[in-house]
Amino acid sequence: MMAAAKHLTPVVLELGGKCPIVVDPNVDLKSSIKKDCCWQVGSNNGQACIAPDYIITTKSFAPKLIDALKVCVEKFYGENPLHSADLSRVVNDNHFERLRRLLDDEKLSGKIVHGGERDAKLLKIAPTILLDIPDDSLIMQEEIFGPLLPILTVDDIEESFHLINLKPKPLAAYLFTRDKKLEEKFVKAVSAGGLLINDTILHFGNPNLPFGGVGESGMGSYHGKFSFDAFSHKKPVLHRSFGGEVSARYPPYTPNKHRFLRALLTGDVVGLILSIFGWPRS
């Protein structure tokens, strides 16, 4: 950024942010969990900039959601995920240690409801579900980039919008719902780089959609034609003939020219006609 500023070079910044999933209790649970669980864990073990970072749902629906997530994890990765060939490794030792530090935060004591196993030699961490963790815990202060999925609960699902907006604007935000009105409220209320309804991450691969952040998650966008636009200078060129001069452009600025220019700037069609012919308004 310093070099870009020094040379007045425009930039597109894709940064980060904690990408939330809002799960409405009226969802098709089986389909939604597959999309959430598959992409959060199966997509490079959560090591992606737009991987879901936490879930928000209602207190009454959370137990059912957790049970469905457990079933999904076991179906995808077996009873011992650490030995599953389908579970991606953590990228390196340093990142594994970082995730271990997040998990071992004393503020998460008693909050893990599923998973938590890890193997440093294999560089693997089992898909881990946490419930109602403190907002000041380490895992809620930074992007996770791993198979750790906190679940936050609210009394009413629309409270989730306020929770999201209390945090820095994310690169993506997701909503699972059958309720079109809730979808409309979500789109209007939540500011994020991109929004996706009833799935996760797929918008990244659509070349017809711009991809980028907003606020703390970045500036500008790219993909498809948007990449061409982002990295191009739009140079305007105007060509006109030598005829059609308007005398009102040039001095002396008579009262009639003043009337003409005022009518032109204000869109006063009647005033334009009157000034062209030199007729008074009254």
N, C-alpha and C positions, 0 to 999 in steps of 0.2 A: 504494500500500500504506500509506503514511503517513497519507493522508487517510482510508482505510478503517479503519485502526487507531484514529485519533483519534475517529471517530464510531461505532466498534464495528459496522462494516458488513461482513457476510460477503462473501467473494469466491470466485470460481472462477478459477484461474490455469492457462491453457494456455501453457506455456513451450516449451522445446525440448530439444535433445539430439541426439547423432549416431545416427541410426537405422541399425542394421546389417541385412545380409542374410546368413544362413548358407546356403551351397549345398552340399548333400550330393552326393557323386559319383554317387549312384544315380538322380539326377533325370532326368526327361524334358527333355533339354537344350534342344531346339528350342522347346518350349512355355515353359519357365522363362525362357529368355533374352528371348523376346518380352515377357513380362510385366515382367521386370526392366528391360530396355532401354527399352521403350515408356514405362513410368511414370517412370523416373529421368530420361530426357532429354525425352520427349514431354510429360510433365506439367509444362508451364510451364518447360521447360529445367532441371528440378531445383529450381526456386525454390518449394518447398513445405515446410512444417514437418515433414511425414512422408515426404518423399522419401528414398529410400535414400541413406545417406551413405558406406557402405563395404561391401564384400563380404568374408566370411571363407570360405575353402574349403581343401581339402587341397593340399599341395605337388604331389602327383602329378596332381591334377585341374586345377590352375590353367591350364596351357597349353591344354588343350581348351576350358576356359571362356572364355579370352581370345580364342581363334580364333572361337568361336561369337559372342561379343560384337562382334567386328570385322565379321563377316558381317551381323549384325543391324543395326548402325549404318549400313553401306553400303546395305543394302536399304531402310531407312527414310528415309535422308537423302542418298543418292547418294555419289559419289566426292568431292564437295566440299560438305560439310555447311554451310559458311558461306553458300552461295548457295541453300540449300534453303528453300523457302517454309514447310516444315513444322517447321523448327527455330526455336523461340521466341527472341526477343531477350532479352538481359540487361536488367533493368528500368531501369537508368539508368547514367550515367557513373561515379558513385561505387561502385556495386556491381561494375561491370566492372573497375574499378581494384583493388578488393578481391580479386576472383577472380584477376586477373593476378598480384597479389602472392603469393597462395597457390601459383600454378603456378610462379612464378619463384624460389621458395625454393631456396636452394642445396642443401638437404638432399634435394631431389627430383631432383638431377642423375642422369641415366641411368635414372630410374624410370618415365618415360613410355613405355608400350609401344604406344600408339595415340592419335592425335589431338594435341591441344595447340595447334592453329592458332587464331588469334583475329583479329578485325577490330574495332578500336575505333570506326571510323566506323559500322559496321553494328550495333555492340553485340552481336556474336555470338562465341561460343567453341565450337569443334567438340567433340563428345562425346569425352572424354579418359579413357583407362584408365591407371591407374598400378599398379605391382606392388611389393609388399613395401617399402612406404615406412616410414621411421623413425617411431616413435610420438611422438617429440618434434618432428616437422615441423609447420609451421603448419597444414597442412590437416587434421591429426589432432587439433588443439587446439580447433577450433570447428566449428560447423555450416557446411556448404559453400554450400548454396543456389545450386547451379549444376551444369553438366553434367560434373562431375569425379568419377570413380568409382575410388577406391583399392581394391585387392584385397590382403588380408592372407592369408597361408598358415599352416597348422598341419599337424602330422603326423597327428593324429587329429581328426575333425570335432567330437567332443565337447569338445575343448580350446577351441573357439570360445565356449562358454558362459562359461568363465572369463575370456576376453578381454573379452567384453561387460560382465561384472559388475565388471571393474576400472575401468570408466569410469562417469561419471554416468548415472543411469537415463534411457534414451531415451523419446521420446514414442511410438515404435513399434519393433517388432523383427519381422523376417521370416525364415521358414525355408522352404526348398525341399527336399523329401524325399519318398521313397516309404515310408520306414520309420516305422511307427506308434510303435514304441518310442522312436525318436529324437525324434519329435514330442512324446511324453509327457514325455520328459526335458527338452526345450526349454521346454515350458510350465511345468514345475515349477522349473527352474533359473534362468530369465531373468526379471528384474523389469523391466517396461516399461509405459508407458501402455496399450498394446494390442499384441496379437500377431496375426499373420496367417500362415497356412500355405499355401504354394504360390501366392502372389500378393502384390502390394504395394498399399497405399493404399486398397483397396476397402472396408475396414471403416469408413473415414471416412464413406462415403455410406450406411451402413446405419442407418436411424433406430431400429432395435431394439437397437442396441448403444450403450453409453455411450462418449463420446469425451473423453479427458482424459489428463493426465499423472500421474506418481507421483514422489515425491522431487524431484529437481532439474528434472524435466520438467513439474511442475505439481501442482495439487491440485484435487480435485473433477472432475466430468464433466458433459457436456451432450449434446444431440441427442435428438430425439423426446421421450418422456415424461421422460427424464433431465433435459432442460432445464427442464421444469415443476417437477420436484422440486428441482433445484438453486437455482432462483430463487423458491421458495415456502417459507413457514414452515409447518411441520406443527403445527397447533395442536390439542392433545389436549383433548377435552371428555368428561367422565364424568358420567353421570346415574344416580342410584340412588334407590330409594324411601325412605320414612320408616321402614319396618319392617325386621325382620331385624337388630336390634341385637345385637352380641356383647359380653357383659358383661366379657369378658377384656380389652377395650380400656381399661377404666376402673379406677381404684383403688377400693377397696384391692386390691393385688395379692397374693392369697392363694397358698399353695403350689399349689393346684389350677390357678389361672390361669397360674402359671409353667409348670406341666406342659403346659397347653394351648398356650401360645405357643411353647414349645420344640418341641413336636410339630409345630406348624404350620410353623415355620421350617425344620425338618429334614425335613419330608415324612413324618413318622412317622404313618401312618394308624391303626395300632393304638393308639398313644399318644393320638391325637385322640379316638378313640371312648372310651377309658378315662377321659380327663379330662372329657369331656362328661357322662358318667354319674357322675363322681366315684368311679370304681372304682380301687383301687390296682393297680399292674402285677403284683404277685405275690400 
